[in-house]
Amino acid sequence: MSDIEEIRRRLRESIKHCGINQKEIAKAVGISQATVSDYMNKEKLPSIDTLADICKVIDVSPAYILCFSDDI
């Protein structure tokens, strides 16, 4: 699995398991629910700033999502 595929997988799984729905994540971050869905279901990744905001909302380390650490 490539690093990009692993980043997508980690982001998708973290969003699925955070207990917050896509609409709430989108509202908290200031993006559309469709954009959150795109991050989960398509080959689209957020900008670094947006990723950092999403990580705050879902309470996951950006280092984990970016494969710098295995600690969530």
mmCIF file of the N, C-alpha and C atoms, coordinates in Angstrom:
data_MODEL
# 
_entry.id   MODEL 
# 
loop_
_atom_site.group_PDB 
_atom_site.id 
_atom_site.type_symbol 
_atom_site.label_atom_id 
_atom_site.label_alt_id 
_atom_site.label_comp_id 
_atom_site.label_asym_id 
_atom_site.label_entity_id 
_atom_site.label_seq_id 
_atom_site.pdbx_PDB_ins_code 
_atom_site.Cartn_x 
_atom_site.Cartn_y 
_atom_site.Cartn_z 
_atom_site.occupancy 
_atom_site.B_iso_or_equiv 
_atom_site.pdbx_formal_charge 
_atom_site.auth_seq_id 
_atom_site.auth_comp_id 
_atom_site.auth_asym_id 
_atom_site.auth_atom_id 
_atom_site.pdbx_PDB_model_num 
ATOM 1   N N  . MET A 1 1  ? 0.849   -1.180 0.000  1.00 0.00 ? 1  MET A N  1 
ATOM 2   C CA . MET A 1 1  ? 0.000   0.000  0.000  1.00 0.00 ? 1  MET A CA 1 
ATOM 3   C C  . MET A 1 1  ? 0.895   1.244  0.000  1.00 0.00 ? 1  MET A C  1 
ATOM 4   N N  . SER A 1 2  ? 0.581   2.200  -0.852 1.00 0.00 ? 2  SER A N  1 
ATOM 5   C CA . SER A 1 2  ? 1.372   3.425  -0.901 1.00 0.00 ? 2  SER A CA 1 
ATOM 6   C C  . SER A 1 2  ? 1.054   4.312  0.300  1.00 0.00 ? 2  SER A C  1 
ATOM 7   N N  . ASP A 1 3  ? 1.926   5.276  0.543  1.00 0.00 ? 3  ASP A N  1 
ATOM 8   C CA . ASP A 1 3  ? 1.706   6.213  1.645  1.00 0.00 ? 3  ASP A CA 1 
ATOM 9   C C  . ASP A 1 3  ? 0.401   6.983  1.461  1.00 0.00 ? 3  ASP A C  1 
ATOM 10  N N  . ILE A 1 4  ? 0.105   7.407  0.240  1.00 0.00 ? 4  ILE A N  1 
ATOM 11  C CA . ILE A 1 4  ? -1.125  8.156  -0.032 1.00 0.00 ? 4  ILE A CA 1 
ATOM 12  C C  . ILE A 1 4  ? -2.339  7.281  0.264  1.00 0.00 ? 4  ILE A C  1 
ATOM 13  N N  . GLU A 1 5  ? -2.307  6.037  -0.156 1.00 0.00 ? 5  GLU A N  1 
ATOM 14  C CA . GLU A 1 5  ? -3.422  5.124  0.125  1.00 0.00 ? 5  GLU A CA 1 
ATOM 15  C C  . GLU A 1 5  ? -3.592  4.920  1.625  1.00 0.00 ? 5  GLU A C  1 
ATOM 16  N N  . GLU A 1 6  ? -2.490  4.826  2.346  1.00 0.00 ? 6  GLU A N  1 
ATOM 17  C CA . GLU A 1 6  ? -2.552  4.646  3.800  1.00 0.00 ? 6  GLU A CA 1 
ATOM 18  C C  . GLU A 1 6  ? -3.107  5.903  4.468  1.00 0.00 ? 6  GLU A C  1 
ATOM 19  N N  . ILE A 1 7  ? -2.720  7.077  4.000  1.00 0.00 ? 7  ILE A N  1 
ATOM 20  C CA . ILE A 1 7  ? -3.264  8.328  4.539  1.00 0.00 ? 7  ILE A CA 1 
ATOM 21  C C  . ILE A 1 7  ? -4.773  8.359  4.326  1.00 0.00 ? 7  ILE A C  1 
ATOM 22  N N  . ARG A 1 8  ? -5.215  8.025  3.121  1.00 0.00 ? 8  ARG A N  1 
ATOM 23  C CA . ARG A 1 8  ? -6.656  7.988  2.833  1.00 0.00 ? 8  ARG A CA 1 
ATOM 24  C C  . ARG A 1 8  ? -7.371  6.996  3.748  1.00 0.00 ? 8  ARG A C  1 
ATOM 25  N N  . ARG A 1 9  ? -6.782  5.826  3.916  1.00 0.00 ? 9  ARG A N  1 
ATOM 26  C CA . ARG A 1 9  ? -7.391  4.800  4.761  1.00 0.00 ? 9  ARG A CA 1 
ATOM 27  C C  . ARG A 1 9  ? -7.515  5.272  6.200  1.00 0.00 ? 9  ARG A C  1 
ATOM 28  N N  . ARG A 1 10 ? -6.433  5.848  6.725  1.00 0.00 ? 10 ARG A N  1 
ATOM 29  C CA . ARG A 1 10 ? -6.447  6.319  8.112  1.00 0.00 ? 10 ARG A CA 1 
ATOM 30  C C  . ARG A 1 10 ? -7.454  7.451  8.310  1.00 0.00 ? 10 ARG A C  1 
ATOM 31  N N  . LEU A 1 11 ? -7.515  8.368  7.368  1.00 0.00 ? 11 LEU A N  1 
ATOM 32  C CA . LEU A 1 11 ? -8.474  9.467  7.475  1.00 0.00 ? 11 LEU A CA 1 
ATOM 33  C C  . LEU A 1 11 ? -9.896  8.920  7.433  1.00 0.00 ? 11 LEU A C  1 
ATOM 34  N N  . ARG A 1 12 ? -10.178 8.056  6.476  1.00 0.00 ? 12 ARG A N  1 
ATOM 35  C CA . ARG A 1 12 ? -11.510 7.478  6.321  1.00 0.00 ? 12 ARG A CA 1 
ATOM 36  C C  . ARG A 1 12 ? -11.926 6.715  7.587  1.00 0.00 ? 12 ARG A C  1 
ATOM 37  N N  . GLU A 1 13 ? -11.051 5.858  8.083  1.00 0.00 ? 13 GLU A N  1 
ATOM 38  C CA . GLU A 1 13 ? -11.371 5.066  9.265  1.00 0.00 ? 13 GLU A CA 1 
ATOM 39  C C  . GLU A 1 13 ? -11.529 5.946  10.505 1.00 0.00 ? 13 GLU A C  1 
ATOM 40  N N  . SER A 1 14 ? -10.711 6.966  10.636 1.00 0.00 ? 14 SER A N  1 
ATOM 41  C CA . SER A 1 14 ? -10.805 7.856  11.793 1.00 0.00 ? 14 SER A CA 1 
ATOM 42  C C  . SER A 1 14 ? -12.123 8.626  11.794 1.00 0.00 ? 14 SER A C  1 
ATOM 43  N N  . ILE A 1 15 ? -12.543 9.075  10.625 1.00 0.00 ? 15 ILE A N  1 
ATOM 44  C CA . ILE A 1 15 ? -13.827 9.773  10.527 1.00 0.00 ? 15 ILE A CA 1 
ATOM 45  C C  . ILE A 1 15 ? -14.968 8.812  10.833 1.00 0.00 ? 15 ILE A C  1 
ATOM 46  N N  . LYS A 1 16 ? -14.912 7.605  10.300 1.00 0.00 ? 16 LYS A N  1 
ATOM 47  C CA . LYS A 1 16 ? -15.978 6.625  10.540 1.00 0.00 ? 16 LYS A CA 1 
ATOM 48  C C  . LYS A 1 16 ? -16.149 6.316  12.019 1.00 0.00 ? 16 LYS A C  1 
ATOM 49  N N  . HIS A 1 17 ? -15.044 6.250  12.749 1.00 0.00 ? 17 HIS A N  1 
ATOM 50  C CA . HIS A 1 17 ? -15.080 5.785  14.130 1.00 0.00 ? 17 HIS A CA 1 
ATOM 51  C C  . HIS A 1 17 ? -15.068 6.895  15.179 1.00 0.00 ? 17 HIS A C  1 
ATOM 52  N N  . CYS A 1 18 ? -15.163 8.140  14.768 1.00 0.00 ? 18 CYS A N  1 
ATOM 53  C CA . CYS A 1 18 ? -15.038 9.239  15.734 1.00 0.00 ? 18 CYS A CA 1 
ATOM 54  C C  . CYS A 1 18 ? -16.321 9.512  16.503 1.00 0.00 ? 18 CYS A C  1 
ATOM 55  N N  . GLY A 1 19 ? -17.465 9.036  16.003 1.00 0.00 ? 19 GLY A N  1 
ATOM 56  C CA . GLY A 1 19 ? -18.720 9.292  16.690 1.00 0.00 ? 19 GLY A CA 1 
ATOM 57  C C  . GLY A 1 19 ? -19.369 10.608 16.314 1.00 0.00 ? 19 GLY A C  1 
ATOM 58  N N  . ILE A 1 20 ? -18.812 11.291 15.325 1.00 0.00 ? 20 ILE A N  1 
ATOM 59  C CA . ILE A 1 20 ? -19.352 12.561 14.840 1.00 0.00 ? 20 ILE A CA 1 
ATOM 60  C C  . ILE A 1 20 ? -19.711 12.354 13.376 1.00 0.00 ? 20 ILE A C  1 
ATOM 61  N N  . ASN A 1 21 ? -20.907 12.778 12.979 1.00 0.00 ? 21 ASN A N  1 
ATOM 62  C CA . ASN A 1 21 ? -21.282 12.545 11.589 1.00 0.00 ? 21 ASN A CA 1 
ATOM 63  C C  . ASN A 1 21 ? -20.628 13.560 10.649 1.00 0.00 ? 21 ASN A C  1 
ATOM 64  N N  . GLN A 1 22 ? -20.664 13.247 9.373  1.00 0.00 ? 22 GLN A N  1 
ATOM 65  C CA . GLN A 1 22 ? -20.005 14.083 8.363  1.00 0.00 ? 22 GLN A CA 1 
ATOM 66  C C  . GLN A 1 22 ? -20.528 15.520 8.361  1.00 0.00 ? 22 GLN A C  1 
ATOM 67  N N  . LYS A 1 23 ? -21.819 15.679 8.561  1.00 0.00 ? 23 LYS A N  1 
ATOM 68  C CA . LYS A 1 23 ? -22.418 17.012 8.562  1.00 0.00 ? 23 LYS A CA 1 
ATOM 69  C C  . LYS A 1 23 ? -21.849 17.853 9.708  1.00 0.00 ? 23 LYS A C  1 
ATOM 70  N N  . GLU A 1 24 ? -21.712 17.249 10.887 1.00 0.00 ? 24 GLU A N  1 
ATOM 71  C CA . GLU A 1 24 ? -21.165 17.965 12.049 1.00 0.00 ? 24 GLU A CA 1 
ATOM 72  C C  . GLU A 1 24 ? -19.685 18.299 11.844 1.00 0.00 ? 24 GLU A C  1 
ATOM 73  N N  . ILE A 1 25 ? -18.942 17.377 11.273 1.00 0.00 ? 25 ILE A N  1 
ATOM 74  C CA . ILE A 1 25 ? -17.529 17.633 10.975 1.00 0.00 ? 25 ILE A CA 1 
ATOM 75  C C  . ILE A 1 25 ? -17.426 18.798 10.001 1.00 0.00 ? 25 ILE A C  1 
ATOM 76  N N  . ALA A 1 26 ? -18.220 18.743 8.943  1.00 0.00 ? 26 ALA A N  1 
ATOM 77  C CA . ALA A 1 26 ? -18.196 19.799 7.922  1.00 0.00 ? 26 ALA A CA 1 
ATOM 78  C C  . ALA A 1 26 ? -18.494 21.160 8.527  1.00 0.00 ? 26 ALA A C  1 
ATOM 79  N N  . LYS A 1 27 ? -19.526 21.229 9.356  1.00 0.00 ? 27 LYS A N  1 
ATOM 80  C CA . LYS A 1 27 ? -19.909 22.504 9.977  1.00 0.00 ? 27 LYS A CA 1 
ATOM 81  C C  . LYS A 1 27 ? -18.782 23.029 10.872 1.00 0.00 ? 27 LYS A C  1 
ATOM 82  N N  . ALA A 1 28 ? -18.184 22.145 11.661 1.00 0.00 ? 28 ALA A N  1 
ATOM 83  C CA . ALA A 1 28 ? -17.115 22.561 12.577 1.00 0.00 ? 28 ALA A CA 1 
ATOM 84  C C  . ALA A 1 28 ? -15.881 23.057 11.840 1.00 0.00 ? 28 ALA A C  1 
ATOM 85  N N  . VAL A 1 29 ? -15.618 22.483 10.670 1.00 0.00 ? 29 VAL A N  1 
ATOM 86  C CA . VAL A 1 29 ? -14.411 22.820 9.907  1.00 0.00 ? 29 VAL A CA 1 
ATOM 87  C C  . VAL A 1 29 ? -14.662 23.956 8.912  1.00 0.00 ? 29 VAL A C  1 
ATOM 88  N N  . GLY A 1 30 ? -15.923 24.146 8.524  1.00 0.00 ? 30 GLY A N  1 
ATOM 89  C CA . GLY A 1 30 ? -16.239 25.197 7.563  1.00 0.00 ? 30 GLY A CA 1 
ATOM 90  C C  . GLY A 1 30 ? -16.144 24.738 6.116  1.00 0.00 ? 30 GLY A C  1 
ATOM 91  N N  . ILE A 1 31 ? -16.468 23.465 5.894  1.00 0.00 ? 31 ILE A N  1 
ATOM 92  C CA . ILE A 1 31 ? -16.495 22.907 4.547  1.00 0.00 ? 31 ILE A CA 1 
ATOM 93  C C  . ILE A 1 31 ? -17.855 22.244 4.353  1.00 0.00 ? 31 ILE A C  1 
ATOM 94  N N  . SER A 1 32 ? -18.133 21.802 3.154  1.00 0.00 ? 32 SER A N  1 
ATOM 95  C CA . SER A 1 32 ? -19.419 21.155 2.907  1.00 0.00 ? 32 SER A CA 1 
ATOM 96  C C  . SER A 1 32 ? -19.374 19.685 3.319  1.00 0.00 ? 32 SER A C  1 
ATOM 97  N N  . GLN A 1 33 ? -20.565 19.147 3.582  1.00 0.00 ? 33 GLN A N  1 
ATOM 98  C CA . GLN A 1 33 ? -20.661 17.729 3.898  1.00 0.00 ? 33 GLN A CA 1 
ATOM 99  C C  . GLN A 1 33 ? -20.211 16.903 2.701  1.00 0.00 ? 33 GLN A C  1 
ATOM 100 N N  . ALA A 1 34 ? -20.474 17.391 1.499  1.00 0.00 ? 34 ALA A N  1 
ATOM 101 C CA . ALA A 1 34 ? -20.055 16.686 0.290  1.00 0.00 ? 34 ALA A CA 1 
ATOM 102 C C  . ALA A 1 34 ? -18.533 16.578 0.217  1.00 0.00 ? 34 ALA A C  1 
ATOM 103 N N  . THR A 1 35 ? -17.842 17.612 0.681  1.00 0.00 ? 35 THR A N  1 
ATOM 104 C CA . THR A 1 35 ? -16.378 17.590 0.686  1.00 0.00 ? 35 THR A CA 1 
ATOM 105 C C  . THR A 1 35 ? -15.857 16.545 1.660  1.00 0.00 ? 35 THR A C  1 
ATOM 106 N N  . VAL A 1 36 ? -16.467 16.471 2.841  1.00 0.00 ? 36 VAL A N  1 
ATOM 107 C CA . VAL A 1 36 ? -16.081 15.429 3.801  1.00 0.00 ? 36 VAL A CA 1 
ATOM 108 C C  . VAL A 1 36 ? -16.311 14.058 3.179  1.00 0.00 ? 36 VAL A C  1 
ATOM 109 N N  . SER A 1 37 ? -17.441 13.893 2.529  1.00 0.00 ? 37 SER A N  1 
ATOM 110 C CA . SER A 1 37 ? -17.743 12.632 1.848  1.00 0.00 ? 37 SER A CA 1 
ATOM 111 C C  . SER A 1 37 ? -16.705 12.322 0.782  1.00 0.00 ? 37 SER A C  1 
ATOM 112 N N  . ASP A 1 38 ? -16.293 13.337 0.034  1.00 0.00 ? 38 ASP A N  1 
ATOM 113 C CA . ASP A 1 38 ? -15.252 13.137 -0.981 1.00 0.00 ? 38 ASP A CA 1 
ATOM 114 C C  . ASP A 1 38 ? -13.954 12.644 -0.352 1.00 0.00 ? 38 ASP A C  1 
ATOM 115 N N  . TYR A 1 39 ? -13.589 13.191 0.811  1.00 0.00 ? 39 TYR A N  1 
ATOM 116 C CA . TYR A 1 39 ? -12.366 12.752 1.481  1.00 0.00 ? 39 TYR A CA 1 
ATOM 117 C C  . TYR A 1 39 ? -12.473 11.284 1.888  1.00 0.00 ? 39 TYR A C  1 
ATOM 118 N N  . MET A 1 40 ? -13.671 10.847 2.206  1.00 0.00 ? 40 MET A N  1 
ATOM 119 C CA . MET A 1 40 ? -13.864 9.468  2.651  1.00 0.00 ? 40 MET A CA 1 
ATOM 120 C C  . MET A 1 40 ? -14.018 8.481  1.497  1.00 0.00 ? 40 MET A C  1 
ATOM 121 N N  . ASN A 1 41 ? -14.590 8.913  0.397  1.00 0.00 ? 41 ASN A N  1 
ATOM 122 C CA . ASN A 1 41 ? -14.996 7.976  -0.639 1.00 0.00 ? 41 ASN A CA 1 
ATOM 123 C C  . ASN A 1 41 ? -14.292 8.129  -1.977 1.00 0.00 ? 41 ASN A C  1 
ATOM 124 N N  . LYS A 1 42 ? -13.535 9.166  -2.154 1.00 0.00 ? 42 LYS A N  1 
ATOM 125 C CA . LYS A 1 42 ? -12.864 9.385  -3.430 1.00 0.00 ? 42 LYS A CA 1 
ATOM 126 C C  . LYS A 1 42 ? -11.380 9.571  -3.186 1.00 0.00 ? 42 LYS A C  1 
ATOM 127 N N  . GLU A 1 43 ? -10.669 9.702  -4.243 1.00 0.00 ? 43 GLU A N  1 
ATOM 128 C CA . GLU A 1 43 ? -9.220  9.895  -4.130 1.00 0.00 ? 43 GLU A CA 1 
ATOM 129 C C  . GLU A 1 43 ? -8.912  11.377 -3.982 1.00 0.00 ? 43 GLU A C  1 
ATOM 130 N N  . LYS A 1 44 ? -9.475  11.963 -2.965 1.00 0.00 ? 44 LYS A N  1 
ATOM 131 C CA . LYS A 1 44 ? -9.288  13.382 -2.692 1.00 0.00 ? 44 LYS A CA 1 
ATOM 132 C C  . LYS A 1 44 ? -8.781  13.516 -1.264 1.00 0.00 ? 44 LYS A C  1 
ATOM 133 N N  . LEU A 1 45 ? -7.789  14.373 -1.074 1.00 0.00 ? 45 LEU A N  1 
ATOM 134 C CA . LEU A 1 45 ? -7.255  14.627 0.257  1.00 0.00 ? 45 LEU A CA 1 
ATOM 135 C C  . LEU A 1 45 ? -7.421  16.104 0.600  1.00 0.00 ? 45 LEU A C  1 
ATOM 136 N N  . PRO A 1 46 ? -7.631  16.415 1.867  1.00 0.00 ? 46 PRO A N  1 
ATOM 137 C CA . PRO A 1 46 ? -7.754  17.817 2.274  1.00 0.00 ? 46 PRO A CA 1 
ATOM 138 C C  . PRO A 1 46 ? -6.406  18.517 2.251  1.00 0.00 ? 46 PRO A C  1 
ATOM 139 N N  . SER A 1 47 ? -6.463  19.834 2.211  1.00 0.00 ? 47 SER A N  1 
ATOM 140 C CA . SER A 1 47 ? -5.233  20.615 2.375  1.00 0.00 ? 47 SER A CA 1 
ATOM 141 C C  . SER A 1 47 ? -4.706  20.360 3.788  1.00 0.00 ? 47 SER A C  1 
ATOM 142 N N  . ILE A 1 48 ? -3.473  20.728 4.023  1.00 0.00 ? 48 ILE A N  1 
ATOM 143 C CA . ILE A 1 48 ? -2.874  20.538 5.352  1.00 0.00 ? 48 ILE A CA 1 
ATOM 144 C C  . ILE A 1 48 ? -3.671  21.288 6.410  1.00 0.00 ? 48 ILE A C  1 
ATOM 145 N N  . ASP A 1 49 ? -4.083  22.516 6.127  1.00 0.00 ? 49 ASP A N  1 
ATOM 146 C CA . ASP A 1 49 ? -4.864  23.298 7.095  1.00 0.00 ? 49 ASP A CA 1 
ATOM 147 C C  . ASP A 1 49 ? -6.198  22.625 7.399  1.00 0.00 ? 49 ASP A C  1 
ATOM 148 N N  . THR A 1 50 ? -6.877  22.162 6.353  1.00 0.00 ? 50 THR A N  1 
ATOM 149 C CA . THR A 1 50 ? -8.161  21.489 6.550  1.00 0.00 ? 50 THR A CA 1 
ATOM 150 C C  . THR A 1 50 ? -7.973  20.177 7.294  1.00 0.00 ? 50 THR A C  1 
ATOM 151 N N  . LEU A 1 51 ? -6.925  19.442 6.959  1.00 0.00 ? 51 LEU A N  1 
ATOM 152 C CA . LEU A 1 51 ? -6.636  18.197 7.667  1.00 0.00 ? 51 LEU A CA 1 
ATOM 153 C C  . LEU A 1 51 ? -6.418  18.474 9.152  1.00 0.00 ? 51 LEU A C  1 
ATOM 154 N N  . ALA A 1 52 ? -5.665  19.503 9.469  1.00 0.00 ? 52 ALA A N  1 
ATOM 155 C CA . ALA A 1 52 ? -5.418  19.851 10.872 1.00 0.00 ? 52 ALA A CA 1 
ATOM 156 C C  . ALA A 1 52 ? -6.733  20.165 11.583 1.00 0.00 ? 52 ALA A C  1 
ATOM 157 N N  . ASP A 1 53 ? -7.624  20.897 10.919 1.00 0.00 ? 53 ASP A N  1 
ATOM 158 C CA . ASP A 1 53 ? -8.923  21.226 11.510 1.00 0.00 ? 53 ASP A CA 1 
ATOM 159 C C  . ASP A 1 53 ? -9.773  19.975 11.712 1.00 0.00 ? 53 ASP A C  1 
ATOM 160 N N  . ILE A 1 54 ? -9.781  19.094 10.736 1.00 0.00 ? 54 ILE A N  1 
ATOM 161 C CA . ILE A 1 54 ? -10.544 17.848 10.862 1.00 0.00 ? 54 ILE A CA 1 
ATOM 162 C C  . ILE A 1 54 ? -9.993  17.020 12.022 1.00 0.00 ? 54 ILE A C  1 
ATOM 163 N N  . CYS A 1 55 ? -8.689  16.936 12.127 1.00 0.00 ? 55 CYS A N  1 
ATOM 164 C CA . CYS A 1 55 ? -8.070  16.155 13.202 1.00 0.00 ? 55 CYS A CA 1 
ATOM 165 C C  . CYS A 1 55 ? -8.463  16.690 14.576 1.00 0.00 ? 55 CYS A C  1 
ATOM 166 N N  . LYS A 1 56 ? -8.544  18.007 14.711 1.00 0.00 ? 56 LYS A N  1 
ATOM 167 C CA . LYS A 1 56 ? -8.988  18.596 15.986 1.00 0.00 ? 56 LYS A CA 1 
ATOM 168 C C  . LYS A 1 56 ? -10.410 18.162 16.300 1.00 0.00 ? 56 LYS A C  1 
ATOM 169 N N  . VAL A 1 57 ? -11.279 18.218 15.306 1.00 0.00 ? 57 VAL A N  1 
ATOM 170 C CA . VAL A 1 57 ? -12.689 17.884 15.507 1.00 0.00 ? 57 VAL A CA 1 
ATOM 171 C C  . VAL A 1 57 ? -12.867 16.414 15.854 1.00 0.00 ? 57 VAL A C  1 
ATOM 172 N N  . ILE A 1 58 ? -12.155 15.537 15.172 1.00 0.00 ? 58 ILE A N  1 
ATOM 173 C CA . ILE A 1 58 ? -12.335 14.094 15.397 1.00 0.00 ? 58 ILE A CA 1 
ATOM 174 C C  . ILE A 1 58 ? -11.366 13.551 16.453 1.00 0.00 ? 58 ILE A C  1 
ATOM 175 N N  . ASP A 1 59 ? -10.549 14.436 17.017 1.00 0.00 ? 59 ASP A N  1 
ATOM 176 C CA . ASP A 1 59 ? -9.630  14.094 18.106 1.00 0.00 ? 59 ASP A CA 1 
ATOM 177 C C  . ASP A 1 59 ? -8.655  12.984 17.727 1.00 0.00 ? 59 ASP A C  1 
ATOM 178 N N  . VAL A 1 60 ? -7.988  13.204 16.595 1.00 0.00 ? 60 VAL A N  1 
ATOM 179 C CA . VAL A 1 60 ? -6.959  12.282 16.106 1.00 0.00 ? 60 VAL A CA 1 
ATOM 180 C C  . VAL A 1 60 ? -5.718  13.106 15.758 1.00 0.00 ? 60 VAL A C  1 
ATOM 181 N N  . SER A 1 61 ? -4.575  12.578 16.040 1.00 0.00 ? 61 SER A N  1 
ATOM 182 C CA . SER A 1 61 ? -3.323  13.264 15.747 1.00 0.00 ? 61 SER A CA 1 
ATOM 183 C C  . SER A 1 61 ? -3.083  13.362 14.236 1.00 0.00 ? 61 SER A C  1 
ATOM 184 N N  . PRO A 1 62 ? -2.736  14.553 13.743 1.00 0.00 ? 62 PRO A N  1 
ATOM 185 C CA . PRO A 1 62 ? -2.360  14.661 12.333 1.00 0.00 ? 62 PRO A CA 1 
ATOM 186 C C  . PRO A 1 62 ? -1.169  13.761 11.995 1.00 0.00 ? 62 PRO A C  1 
ATOM 187 N N  . ALA A 1 63 ? -0.276  13.571 12.947 1.00 0.00 ? 63 ALA A N  1 
ATOM 188 C CA . ALA A 1 63 ? 0.876   12.694 12.719 1.00 0.00 ? 63 ALA A CA 1 
ATOM 189 C C  . ALA A 1 63 ? 0.421   11.265 12.432 1.00 0.00 ? 63 ALA A C  1 
ATOM 190 N N  . TYR A 1 64 ? -0.653  10.830 13.094 1.00 0.00 ? 64 TYR A N  1 
ATOM 191 C CA . TYR A 1 64 ? -1.196  9.502  12.821 1.00 0.00 ? 64 TYR A CA 1 
ATOM 192 C C  . TYR A 1 64 ? -1.748  9.433  11.398 1.00 0.00 ? 64 TYR A C  1 
ATOM 193 N N  . ILE A 1 65 ? -2.576  10.413 11.037 1.00 0.00 ? 65 ILE A N  1 
ATOM 194 C CA . ILE A 1 65 ? -3.183  10.419 9.697  1.00 0.00 ? 65 ILE A CA 1 
ATOM 195 C C  . ILE A 1 65 ? -2.094  10.436 8.625  1.00 0.00 ? 65 ILE A C  1 
ATOM 196 N N  . LEU A 1 66 ? -1.046  11.218 8.844  1.00 0.00 ? 66 LEU A N  1 
ATOM 197 C CA . LEU A 1 66 ? 0.018   11.366 7.849  1.00 0.00 ? 66 LEU A CA 1 
ATOM 198 C C  . LEU A 1 66 ? 1.085   10.273 7.936  1.00 0.00 ? 66 LEU A C  1 
ATOM 199 N N  . CYS A 1 67 ? 0.839   9.260  8.754  1.00 0.00 ? 67 CYS A N  1 
ATOM 200 C CA . CYS A 1 67 ? 1.719   8.086  8.875  1.00 0.00 ? 67 CYS A CA 1 
ATOM 201 C C  . CYS A 1 67 ? 3.090   8.398  9.481  1.00 0.00 ? 67 CYS A C  1 
ATOM 202 N N  . PHE A 1 68 ? 3.159   9.447  10.280 1.00 0.00 ? 68 PHE A N  1 
ATOM 203 C CA . PHE A 1 68 ? 4.407   9.748  10.990 1.00 0.00 ? 68 PHE A CA 1 
ATOM 204 C C  . PHE A 1 68 ? 4.451   9.030  12.324 1.00 0.00 ? 68 PHE A C  1 
ATOM 205 N N  . SER A 1 69 ? 3.286   8.549  12.767 1.00 0.00 ? 69 SER A N  1 
ATOM 206 C CA . SER A 1 69 ? 3.169   7.896  14.055 1.00 0.00 ? 69 SER A CA 1 
ATOM 207 C C  . SER A 1 69 ? 2.048   6.860  13.978 1.00 0.00 ? 69 SER A C  1 
ATOM 208 N N  . ASP A 1 70 ? 2.137   5.847  14.813 1.00 0.00 ? 70 ASP A N  1 
ATOM 209 C CA . ASP A 1 70 ? 1.041   4.879  14.904 1.00 0.00 ? 70 ASP A CA 1 
ATOM 210 C C  . ASP A 1 70 ? 0.150   5.177  16.099 1.00 0.00 ? 70 ASP A C  1 
ATOM 211 N N  . ASP A 1 71 ? 0.477   6.232  16.849 1.00 0.00 ? 71 ASP A N  1 
ATOM 212 C CA . ASP A 1 71 ? -0.337  6.642  17.985 1.00 0.00 ? 71 ASP A CA 1 
ATOM 213 C C  . ASP A 1 71 ? -1.423  7.595  17.518 1.00 0.00 ? 71 ASP A C  1 
ATOM 214 N N  . ILE A 1 72 ? -2.664  7.234  17.821 1.00 0.00 ? 72 ILE A N  1 
ATOM 215 C CA . ILE A 1 72 ? -3.802  8.049  17.418 1.00 0.00 ? 72 ILE A CA 1 
ATOM 216 C C  . ILE A 1 72 ? -3.841  9.272  18.282 1.00 0.00 ? 72 ILE A C  1 
# 
